[in-house]
């Protein structure tokens, strides 16, 4: 169960980082 929660957290963090990166790149 612990590994599943960790994987979910990692996936969420990755998506968050990607979104943040897109926002930074879209800014002039």
Backbone torsions as a table, in degrees:
resi	resn	phi	psi	omega
1	UNK	NA	-37.4	-178.7
2	UNK	-62.5	-42.1	-178.7
3	UNK	-64.1	-36.7	-179.0
4	UNK	-64.8	-44.8	-179.8
5	UNK	-63.7	-39.3	-179.9
6	UNK	-64.6	-42.5	179.6
7	UNK	-64.1	-40.8	-179.7
8	UNK	-64.6	-42.5	180.0
9	UNK	-64.0	-41.2	-179.2
10	UNK	-64.3	-42.1	-179.8
11	UNK	-64.6	-41.9	-179.8
12	UNK	-64.3	-43.6	-179.5
13	UNK	-63.9	-38.8	-179.6
14	UNK	-64.6	-43.8	-179.7
15	UNK	-65.1	-39.4	179.4
16	UNK	-63.1	-44.1	-179.9
17	UNK	-64.4	-39.6	-179.2
18	UNK	-65.0	-42.8	179.5
19	UNK	-63.8	-42.1	180.0
20	UNK	-62.9	-41.2	-179.6
21	UNK	-63.2	-41.1	-179.8
22	UNK	-63.9	-40.6	-179.9
23	UNK	-63.7	-43.5	-178.9
24	UNK	-65.5	-39.8	-178.2
25	UNK	-72.1	-29.8	-177.6
26	UNK	-75.7	-22.1	-179.7
27	UNK	-75.0	144.0	-178.2
28	UNK	-71.1	NA	NA
